Structures are given as structure tokens and as C-alpha cells.
Amino acid sequence: MLLKKSLNIPMDDYTFQDRGVRKYEERKLPDIYKKEFINMNYKTPINTSNLLPLIAYEAVKQNKVRGYELIKNLRDFEKNVRNIAAHEISAISKDTFKNNAGTTCEKIINDIEKLYQIIFAGNANWNSYDHMNEKIMQYL
């Protein structure tokens, strides 16, 4: 979403679906991207780690570095905490979270909220899940 809404990068034009997995279509990428991202592996599925160079390049070029910083922080969180929790059953305490992520849960949530505001130019109702759960509990 950041790529389309905030940085105006037409990712659908530069990618294709391969058995349900989105990948870069190297021949469709602008030459400037090919020059900037010499070490890009175009055969791997698109993910946050191989989107970061593209986001960084466009964010600097368009003077929208704040969005890149938030994305990079969230990618670091994903790499250091989320992937561990997602791929093995483990409890992660606040201390473990802070040690691995280098930040707090609250900071990550705050960064997500800021990124949402950048992408959608507005605020969201962050209590919507709590509200939905309250409604569900009323009917149980």
C-alpha cells in the first residue's frame, strides 16, 4: 500500500503472479531500478526485505523518508521477533521482545499507526477490534 498510495509506484506493472506468489518481472522494471538494485534476486517472492531497497530509493528521491524509517523499523521487528514467534511455538515476554526488537511493543504499535496515517492520510479507529469483540460477547 505504501508503494502505491504514498510513493506512487505501480507495483502491479512491475510484478507477476507465479502460482499465487508475486514476483518481480525484471524486464518490466525501469532501468533506474535495475541499476540501483544490482544485487536483487528477481526469482524470489516479493517480501519486505526485497522491497526495502525500492522503498528507500523512492522515499529519498521523493523526500518521504519518514515512511521509509517506519517501514525499516517494522522490518527489523519482523526479522528479529515476528519471524521467531511465527515459525515456532514460543512465548515472548516484554523483556525478550525489547531485547530482540530493540524497542517496545507500544512503539511498534505506534509506528504502525503513524504508517497508516502516512499511507491513508488519516486516522483509524484503533479500538475497532475491542469494539467488535464486545459485540460478539453480547451475542454469546
C-alpha positions in Angstrom: 0.0 0.0 0.0 2.8 2.4 0.8 4.2 1.8 -2.6 1.0 2.7 -4.4 -0.6 5.3 -2.2 2.3 7.3 -0.9 5.2 6.7 -3.3 3.1 6.2 -6.4 5.0 3.1 -7.5 2.8 0.9 -9.8 3.9 -2.5 -8.4 1.3 -4.3 -10.5 3.1 -3.1 -13.6 6.5 -4.5 -12.3 5.3 -7.8 -11.0 3.5 -11.0 -11.9 1.8 -13.9 -10.1 3.6 -17.3 -10.2 1.3 -20.0 -8.6 -0.1 -17.5 -6.2 3.2 -15.9 -5.3 4.0 -12.3 -6.5 7.5 -11.8 -8.1 9.3 -9.1 -9.9 9.1 -9.1 -13.7 12.7 -7.9 -14.3 12.1 -6.9 -17.9 9.3 -4.6 -16.9 11.3 -2.8 -14.2 12.5 0.7 -15.1 16.2 0.8 -15.9 17.0 3.0 -13.0 15.7 0.3 -10.6 17.9 -2.3 -12.3 20.9 0.0 -11.9 20.2 0.8 -8.3 19.4 -2.8 -7.2 22.2 -4.7 -8.8 22.1 -7.5 -6.2 18.3 -8.0 -6.4 17.3 -11.6 -6.7 14.3 -11.4 -9.1 13.4 -15.1 -8.7 12.4 -14.9 -5.1 8.9 -13.9 -4.0 8.4 -10.2 -3.2 8.7 -9.7 0.6 9.6 -6.8 2.9 13.3 -7.5 2.7 13.5 -7.1 -1.0 11.0 -4.2 -1.1 13.1 -2.1 1.3 15.7 -1.0 -1.4 12.9 0.1 -3.6 11.1 1.9 -0.8 14.4 3.6 0.3 15.2 4.7 -3.2 11.8 6.3 -3.9 11.4 7.7 -0.4 14.7 9.6 -0.6 14.0 10.6 -4.2 10.5 11.9 -3.3 11.6 13.3 0.1 9.3 11.0 2.0 12.0 9.4 4.3 9.7 9.2 7.4 7.6 6.5 5.8 10.8 4.5 4.9 12.1 4.8 8.5 8.9 3.4 9.8 8.9 0.5 7.3 12.6 -0.2 8.1 11.8 -0.3 11.9 8.9 -2.7 11.2 11.1 -4.9 9.0 13.7 -5.1 11.8 10.9 -6.1 14.2 9.7 -8.7 11.7 13.2 -10.1 11.2 14.1 -10.1 14.9 10.9 -11.0 16.7 7.9 -11.8 14.5 9.6 -14.4 12.4 10.8 -16.3 15.5 7.3 -16.3 17.0 5.6 -17.2 13.7 7.8 -20.2 12.9 8.0 -21.9 16.3 5.7 -22.1 19.3 7.3 -19.8 21.8 6.3 -17.3 24.4 7.8 -13.9 24.1 7.9 -11.7 27.2 8.1 -8.0 27.1 11.8 -8.2 28.0 12.5 -10.7 25.3 10.6 -8.6 22.8 12.6 -5.5 23.8 15.9 -7.3 23.7 15.3 -8.8 20.3 13.5 -5.9 18.7 15.4 -3.1 20.3 12.1 -1.4 21.0 8.8 -1.9 22.8 5.5 -3.4 21.7 3.9 0.0 22.3 6.5 1.7 19.9 5.8 -0.9 17.2 2.0 -0.3 17.5 2.7 3.5 17.4 4.8 3.1 14.3 2.0 1.1 12.6 -0.4 3.8 13.4 1.9 6.5 12.0 2.5 4.5 8.9 -1.3 4.1 8.4 -1.6 7.9 8.7 1.1 8.4 6.0 -0.4 5.9 3.6 -4.1 6.8 4.1 -3.7 10.4 5.2 -6.0 9.9 8.2 -6.7 8.3 11.5 -8.2 4.9 12.1 -10.3 3.6 15.0 -7.6 1.5 16.7 -10.2 0.2 19.2 -12.3 -1.4 16.5 -11.3 -5.0 17.4 -12.1 -4.4 21.0 -15.5 -3.0 20.0 -16.1 -5.9 17.6 -15.2 -8.4 20.4 -17.6 -6.6 22.8 -20.4 -7.0 20.3 -19.6 -10.7 19.8 -19.6 -11.3 23.5 -23.0 -9.7 23.8 -24.4 -12.4 21.5 -22.7 -15.3 23.2 
